[in-house]
Amino acid sequence: TIVDGTVGHGGHAAEMVRKTGPHGGLIAFDWDESMIARASELLDNIPGSKNFVHADYRRIPEILDGIGIDKVDAVLLDFGVNLEHFDDVERGFSFQGDAPLDMRMDRSAKETAAAWLGRATEKEIVRVLREYGGERHAGLIAREIVRRRKEGKMRRTSDLVAAVESAVPPRLREKRIHPATRTFQAIRIQVNRELDELQSAIEGIAMRLSGGGRMVTLSYHSGEDAAAKNAFRELAKSGKFQVLTKTPLRPSEGEIDENPSSRSAKLRAIERIHIQENHS
């Protein structure tokens, strides 16, 4: 039994299902129903049982309990945002266009980016931009966001881009990336609570592994990688797990050339140790 906590289009899941064979089972999670529909279509013709769940991967232990599964043999958690979310301008993830400030992975969630920016204090916005985006000009940007929202100008992606461009003069901008890149990343992480209780979630999911079972994480943000690293360290201290990656695996130059979006990827892996029980 294998779990894909972030199934996306189903590419990773398809490879795992092929390797487990017709007697294996897949439980695939995603917080975006449109992704589940795409993955289900891709995996339909591959033998093996499949269970698709519209839920945040942090709910894996709870969902496993609900369907009567105690242990699983493998878990993959790919924390990356599906590129389709950026290509779909209307979802508000990208600054390349004009759309409602949404940014929700799960469209059934209540709070959009516009709603959060409408209620957050200037201090809160500064913290999010610094902590989740590493934005050096967080104070200037937050001040401009608050000023513009008072005028009703913080409802669309173009409003947010304009605020950043107004706050950060050209001489202070990074040359290699768009000035709004870090701001959009930080607000997306905040809206979707992507780092909330992530370390404890990883630890809880790993506890559902059977002996010899493995978990792999793929992270693209320093906060995600830190959570995985710290979780694996704590699990190893219990004596029940072995970390398989002393340092995270990184893509080769050839892989980056073929797939530029893999540039920042870090892969970590851990295995639950087989423990022989003494029945004497």
C-alpha positions in Angstrom: 0.0 0.0 0.0 1.5 3.3 -1.1 0.4 6.9 -0.3 0.9 9.9 -2.6 0.2 12.8 -0.3 0.2 15.4 -3.1 -0.8 13.6 -6.3 -1.1 16.5 -8.7 -1.4 15.2 -12.2 -0.4 11.7 -11.1 3.0 11.4 -12.7 4.8 10.1 -9.5 1.8 8.0 -8.6 1.7 6.3 -12.0 5.3 5.2 -11.6 4.7 3.9 -8.1 1.6 2.0 -9.1 3.5 0.4 -12.0 6.2 -0.8 -9.6 3.9 -2.2 -7.0 2.0 -4.2 -9.6 -1.7 -5.2 -9.8 -1.8 -6.4 -6.2 -0.7 -3.1 -4.8 -2.9 -0.3 -3.7 -2.6 3.5 -4.0 -4.1 6.1 -1.7 -3.8 9.5 -3.5 -4.4 12.8 -1.7 -4.7 16.3 -3.1 -6.4 19.5 -1.7 -7.3 20.5 -5.3 -10.3 18.5 -6.7 -9.2 19.4 -10.3 -5.9 17.7 -9.7 -7.6 14.5 -8.4 -9.7 14.4 -11.6 -6.6 14.7 -13.8 -4.7 12.0 -11.8 -7.7 9.7 -11.8 -7.9 9.9 -15.6 -4.1 9.2 -16.0 -4.1 6.2 -13.6 -7.4 4.7 -14.8 -5.7 2.2 -17.1 -3.0 1.1 -14.8 -3.8 -2.1 -12.8 -4.2 -1.9 -9.0 -6.6 -0.5 -6.6 -6.8 3.3 -6.2 -8.4 5.5 -3.6 -8.5 9.2 -4.3 -9.0 11.6 -1.4 -9.8 15.3 -1.6 -7.8 16.4 1.5 -4.7 18.1 2.8 -1.9 15.6 3.2 -1.6 16.6 6.9 -4.8 14.6 7.3 -3.3 11.3 6.1 -3.3 9.6 9.6 -6.9 10.6 10.2 -8.0 9.4 6.7 -6.2 6.1 7.1 -8.0 5.5 10.4 -11.3 6.3 8.6 -10.7 3.7 5.9 -9.3 1.1 8.3 -5.7 1.1 7.3 -3.1 0.9 10.0 0.2 0.7 8.1 1.4 1.6 4.7 4.6 0.7 2.8 5.6 4.0 1.2 4.7 7.7 1.3 5.6 10.4 -1.1 5.1 14.1 -0.1 5.9 16.5 -3.0 5.5 20.0 -1.5 5.8 21.7 -4.8 3.0 23.8 -6.3 1.7 22.4 -9.6 2.7 24.5 -12.5 -0.8 24.4 -13.8 -1.8 26.6 -10.9 0.5 29.3 -12.3 -0.6 28.8 -15.8 -4.3 29.3 -14.9 -4.2 33.1 -14.5 -7.7 33.2 -13.0 -6.5 31.4 -9.9 -4.3 34.4 -8.9 -1.1 32.5 -8.2 0.9 34.4 -10.9 1.8 38.1 -11.3 1.9 37.5 -15.1 -1.6 38.8 -15.7 -4.6 40.3 -14.1 -7.0 38.2 -12.0 -8.8 38.1 -8.7 -6.3 37.8 -5.7 -7.3 34.2 -4.9 -4.3 31.9 -4.4 -6.3 29.1 -2.8 -5.1 25.5 -3.5 -8.4 24.2 -2.2 -11.1 26.3 -3.7 -13.5 25.2 -1.0 -11.4 27.0 1.6 -13.0 30.2 2.8 -10.2 32.8 2.8 -8.6 34.2 -0.4 -5.4 36.2 -0.6 -7.5 39.3 -1.0 -9.4 38.5 2.1 -6.3 37.9 4.2 -4.6 41.1 2.9 -7.8 42.9 3.7 -7.7 42.0 7.4 -4.0 41.4 8.2 -2.2 44.1 10.2 0.9 45.8 8.7 3.0 44.0 11.2 1.5 40.6 10.2 2.1 41.3 6.5 5.8 42.2 7.3 6.3 39.0 9.2 4.8 36.8 6.4 6.8 38.5 3.6 10.0 38.1 5.6 9.4 34.6 7.0 7.9 32.9 3.9 9.4 35.0 1.1 12.7 36.2 2.4 11.7 39.7 1.2 14.2 42.3 2.2 11.8 45.2 1.5 8.9 43.7 3.5 8.3 46.9 5.5 8.0 49.1 2.4 5.8 46.6 0.7 3.5 46.1 3.7 3.1 49.8 4.2 2.1 50.3 0.5 -0.4 47.3 0.7 -2.1 48.8 3.7 -2.3 52.3 2.1 -3.8 50.9 -1.2 -6.3 48.6 0.5 -7.8 51.7 2.2 -8.5 52.9 -1.3 -10.1 49.6 -2.3 -7.1 48.8 -4.5 -6.1 45.3 -3.2 -8.5 42.9 -4.9 -6.6 41.8 -8.0 -3.1 40.4 -8.8 -2.4 43.6 -10.7 -3.1 45.6 -7.5 -0.6 43.6 -5.6 2.0 43.9 -8.3 1.4 47.7 -8.5 1.9 47.9 -4.7 5.2 46.1 -4.9 6.5 48.1 -7.8 5.5 51.4 -6.1 7.1 50.4 -2.8 10.4 49.1 -4.2 12.3 51.6 -6.5 14.1 50.1 -9.5 17.6 50.7 -8.0 16.7 48.4 -5.0 15.2 45.5 -7.0 16.9 42.2 -7.8 17.8 41.9 -11.4 17.2 38.2 -11.9 13.6 37.9 -10.7 10.4 40.0 -10.9 10.1 42.3 -7.9 6.8 40.7 -6.9 8.1 37.1 -6.9 8.8 36.8 -3.2 5.7 38.7 -2.2 3.4 36.3 -4.2 5.2 33.3 -2.8 4.9 34.4 0.8 1.2 35.3 0.5 0.4 32.0 -1.2 2.1 30.1 1.6 0.2 32.1 4.2 -3.2 31.7 2.5 -2.8 27.9 2.2 -1.1 27.4 5.6 1.6 25.4 3.7 4.1 25.4 6.6 1.6 25.2 9.6 2.5 22.3 11.8 4.4 20.7 8.9 7.1 19.1 11.0 4.7 17.4 13.4 2.6 16.3 10.4 5.6 14.6 8.7 6.4 12.9 12.0 2.8 11.6 12.4 2.6 10.4 8.8 6.0 8.5 9.2 4.6 6.7 12.2 2.1 5.0 9.8 4.9 3.3 7.9 5.3 -0.5 8.2 8.7 -2.1 9.0 11.0 -1.4 6.0 8.5 1.2 4.7 9.9 4.5 3.3 8.9 8.1 3.1 10.3 10.5 0.6 9.8 14.3 0.7 10.4 16.8 -2.1 10.7 20.4 -1.0 11.3 23.6 -3.0 11.3 26.1 -0.1 13.7 26.4 2.8 10.8 26.2 5.3 9.6 22.9 3.8 13.1 21.4 3.8 13.8 22.5 7.4 10.5 20.8 8.5 11.4 17.6 6.8 15.0 17.7 8.1 13.9 18.3 11.7 11.2 15.7 11.5 13.5 13.0 10.2 16.1 13.9 12.9 13.5 13.5 15.6 12.2 10.2 14.2 15.8 8.8 14.0 16.2 9.7 17.7 13.4 7.2 18.5 15.5 4.3 17.2 12.7 3.2 15.0 13.8 5.0 11.8 16.9 5.4 9.7 17.6 8.5 7.7 18.6 7.5 4.2 19.8 10.9 3.0 22.5 12.5 5.2 22.2 15.5 3.0 19.3 16.2 0.6 19.6 14.9 -2.9 19.7 17.7 -5.6 19.0 17.5 -9.3 21.9 17.2 -11.7 22.7 19.9 -14.2 21.3 17.7 -16.9 18.0 17.3 -15.1 17.8 21.0 -14.5 18.4 21.6 -18.2 15.6 19.2 -19.0 13.3 20.4 -16.2 14.2 23.9 -15.0 11.5 23.9 -12.3 13.5 21.2 -10.5 16.4 23.6 -9.8 15.5 24.2 -6.2 14.3 20.7 -5.4 15.6 18.8 -2.4 14.8 15.2 -1.8 15.0 13.5 1.6 14.2 9.9 2.6 13.7 7.9 5.7 13.0 4.2 6.4 11.2 2.6 9.3 13.4 -0.1 10.8 12.2 -3.7 11.0 12.0 -4.6 14.7 12.0 -8.2 15.6 9.5 -8.9 18.4 10.4 -11.3 21.1 7.5 -13.7 21.7 9.2 -15.9 24.2 
